[in-house]
Amino acid sequence: MKPSKAEIVSEYGPFAGAERVNGVTYDGRHVWFASGDKLNALDPASGKAVRSIDVAAHAGTAFDGRHLFQIAEDRIQKIDPKSGSVLATIPAPGGGRDSGLAWAEGTLWVGQYRDRKIHQVDPDTGQILRTIESNRFVTGVTWVDGELWHATAESDESDLRRIDPTSGQVLERLEMPNGVYVSGLESDGGDRFFCGGGGSGKVRTVRRPTRRPVAENQ
């Protein structure tokens, strides 16, 4: 399969007090990104960080419509975005080797970095419901319009991959420029992906490929 070149639409950051971007999610208004000891809310319209929550934030981040979920070492925290309180925790499936977090189908989807896996996890118990194998390190996960995408980073190369959620087969690839690392992935529900930039301290926006409508009677 010949990959396409990823189109980077915009870059945000770096941000004061946030040396790294570890995970990203989107609540419909703000991009939330994890920076080690904080969750930060970025306004993509202005490019400014407008709020932060003091909470351990070491890897992937997700939003279920009401709550934020955040990987912190070997656990996943459920957080009230209004108060910043941690409401519950469940064990992370990789036991501290996790990266990438998404919400879809009423469940969490968790990347297991060097083990090259994506787990579907019960958000209340942490039970693993399904596991998908990848052939690259997994550094971010997102769902959009029934499509499962994950970010990779290996040997100074990163790409975004659309994969079959049953078999793990790679269906489409977007190659990031050399040296551009992706540490978290989230869709805005439309034509943009938000990508964490790891040690660069940046959040980047990448254009999601458009889908051609299938003509009737073909």
Number of C-alpha atoms within 10 A of each C-alpha: 7 8 13 14 12 18 15 17 11 13 16 19 18 18 19 8 10 21 16 22 32 33 36 35 34 24 16 10 12 18 20 27 33 31 26 19 16 18 28 24 23 23 16 17 8 9 15 14 20 11 13 18 19 12 20 17 26 24 30 33 33 30 24 18 10 11 18 22 27 31 29 23 18 16 18 27 25 23 21 16 17 9 8 16 14 16 10 13 19 18 18 25 21 20 11 18 15 31 30 31 33 29 24 16 10 10 16 24 29 32 35 27 22 17 16 17 21 28 22 23 22 16 21 12 10 18 15 16 12 13 19 17 17 21 13 19 20 29 34 35 33 29 21 16 8 9 11 20 24 28 30 26 22 13 6 10 15 23 24 28 21 20 19 15 18 11 11 17 15 15 13 16 20 21 18 22 15 10 11 17 23 31 28 35 35 33 24 20 14 12 13 17 25 29 29 31 25 22 16 17 20 21 32 20 23 22 17 20 14 8 6 6 6 7 6 5 4 4
